[in-house]
Amino acid sequence: APCIARVAQGTATMACTSPARLGKAPWLHALVDRVTERSSREVQQLREDPNATRWVELAVNGVCNSLGIVAALFVEGRLFTISNARVGAAIMAREGFEILVRKGVVPPKAASEALEVRIVECLLFGAGVYFQFFRGTRSIAGLLWSISWGSHHLPGTVRLILSPALVLETWLQTLVTAMRVGVAK
């Protein structure tokens, strides 16, 4: 890779202009270069060594991949919660409608066509999202905290009652993550 030697603040540093390097995390490479500039001459020589440069590139790629996986898992966790609220609301609304039809409370018609079912479904979805993200928040900062780090934990007795469903949800999240990372197929 063509490198241009430059003198900055009395120390020799390397500014690599490799196309492969310019496309991958330039901010991380700039940070490594700044740290190298302020380091001893031995560290600067080590940074100029092609073998050490290869290891730095591997480390930068590893950090970037790890950050990408963390961001993907963060977004997936939030979308998983919203998806579960949506599916749960649809199931509860349809099944509730079917129970009311069997009891003779409402006239029989397709649950997918009933406006009342759609309204109840939207209300249940809103309640599910509220309880997952917004419950207990009193400010924008509290809302952001809840979305970022998760909502309040369930009381112990409720967790005990819901433990089979919670374990199943955890296993599903783990399986999806393993499949996305490439560990499981």
C-alpha positions in Angstrom: 0.0 0.0 0.0 1.4 3.4 -0.9 2.2 5.3 2.3 3.2 8.9 2.5 5.6 9.8 5.3 4.9 13.2 6.9 6.3 15.1 9.8 3.8 16.2 12.4 4.7 18.0 15.6 8.3 16.8 15.3 7.4 13.1 15.0 7.4 11.0 11.8 4.0 9.3 11.2 2.6 7.3 8.4 -0.5 8.4 6.5 -1.6 5.4 4.4 -3.6 6.1 1.3 -4.6 2.5 0.6 -8.1 2.3 -0.9 -8.9 -0.7 1.4 -8.0 1.4 4.4 -9.9 4.5 3.4 -13.2 2.7 3.1 -13.2 1.0 6.5 -13.7 3.0 9.7 -11.6 6.1 8.9 -12.4 7.6 12.3 -11.0 4.5 14.0 -7.9 4.6 11.8 -7.5 8.3 12.6 -7.7 7.5 16.3 -5.0 4.9 16.0 -2.8 7.3 14.0 -3.3 10.0 16.7 -2.4 7.6 19.5 0.6 6.5 17.4 1.8 10.1 16.9 1.8 10.7 20.6 3.5 7.5 21.5 7.2 6.7 21.7 9.4 6.1 18.7 9.3 2.3 19.2 5.5 2.3 18.9 5.7 4.5 15.8 8.1 2.1 14.2 5.8 -0.8 15.2 2.9 1.0 13.5 5.0 1.4 10.3 5.8 -2.4 10.3 3.7 -4.2 7.6 3.0 -7.2 9.9 1.9 -4.9 12.7 -0.2 -2.9 10.3 -2.0 -6.1 9.2 -2.8 -6.9 12.9 -4.1 -3.3 13.4 -6.3 -3.8 10.4 -7.6 -7.0 11.8 -8.3 -5.4 15.1 -10.1 -2.4 13.5 -12.2 -4.9 11.4 -13.0 -6.8 14.6 -14.1 -3.7 16.5 -16.2 -2.5 13.5 -17.9 -5.9 13.2 -18.5 -6.1 16.9 -20.1 -2.6 16.9 -22.2 -3.6 14.0 -23.5 -6.7 15.7 -24.2 -4.7 18.9 -26.2 -2.1 16.9 -28.1 -4.8 15.1 -29.0 -6.6 18.3 -30.1 -3.4 19.9 -32.4 -2.6 17.0 -33.6 -6.2 16.7 -34.5 -6.3 20.4 -36.7 -3.2 20.1 -38.3 -4.5 16.9 -38.8 -7.9 18.4 -40.7 -6.3 21.3 -42.9 -4.3 18.9 -43.5 -7.3 16.7 -44.5 -9.4 19.7 -47.0 -6.7 20.8 -48.5 -6.6 17.3 -48.9 -10.3 16.9 -50.1 -10.7 20.5 -52.7 -8.0 20.0 -53.9 -9.6 16.7 -54.3 -13.0 18.4 -56.1 -11.7 21.4 -58.5 -9.6 19.4 -59.4 -12.4 17.0 -59.7 -15.0 19.7 -61.8 -12.6 21.9 -64.1 -11.9 18.9 -64.5 -15.7 18.3 -65.4 -16.2 21.9 -68.0 -13.5 21.7 -69.4 -15.0 18.5 -69.7 -18.5 20.1 -71.4 -17.0 23.2 -73.9 -15.2 20.8 -72.9 -11.7 22.0 -72.0 -10.5 18.5 -73.4 -11.6 15.2 -71.1 -14.0 13.2 -68.9 -12.5 10.5 -65.3 -12.8 9.5 -63.0 -11.5 12.2 -60.7 -10.0 9.6 -63.7 -7.9 8.3 -64.9 -6.6 11.7 -64.0 -3.0 12.4 -64.4 -3.6 16.1 -61.7 -6.3 16.0 -59.3 -3.9 14.3 -60.0 -1.2 16.8 -59.5 -3.6 19.7 -56.4 -4.9 18.1 -55.0 -1.4 17.8 -55.8 -0.6 21.4 -54.2 -3.8 22.6 -51.1 -3.1 20.5 -50.9 0.4 22.0 -51.3 -1.0 25.5 -48.6 -3.6 24.8 -46.1 -1.0 23.5 -47.0 1.3 26.4 -46.3 -1.4 29.0 -43.0 -2.4 27.3 -41.5 1.0 26.7 -43.4 3.9 28.4 -44.7 2.5 31.7 -43.1 4.3 34.6 -41.4 7.0 32.6 -42.1 10.6 33.7 -39.9 12.5 31.3 -38.2 12.3 27.9 -35.0 11.2 29.6 -36.9 8.3 31.3 -38.5 7.3 28.0 -35.1 7.3 26.3 -33.7 5.2 29.2 -36.5 2.8 28.9 -36.1 2.4 25.2 -32.3 2.1 25.4 -31.9 -0.2 28.4 -35.3 -1.8 28.7 -38.3 -1.2 30.8 -38.8 -2.0 34.4 -38.5 -5.6 35.4 -41.5 -7.7 36.3 -42.2 -8.5 39.9 -40.9 -11.9 41.0 -44.3 -13.7 41.2 -45.2 -12.5 37.7 -41.9 -13.7 36.3 -42.4 -17.1 38.0 -45.9 -17.4 36.4 -44.6 -16.3 33.0 -41.3 -18.2 33.2 -42.1 -20.8 30.5 -43.0 -18.0 28.0 -40.0 -15.8 29.1 -37.6 -18.8 28.7 -39.1 -19.5 25.3 -38.7 -15.9 24.2 -35.1 -15.9 25.4 -34.3 -19.0 23.4 -36.0 -17.6 20.3 -33.9 -14.4 20.6 -30.8 -16.5 21.1 -31.6 -18.7 18.1 -32.3 -15.7 15.8 -29.0 -14.1 17.0 -27.0 -17.2 16.4 -28.5 -17.6 12.9 -27.7 -14.0 12.0 -24.2 -14.2 13.3 -23.6 -17.5 11.5 -23.1 -19.8 14.4 -26.3 -21.8 13.8 -27.9 -22.6 10.5 
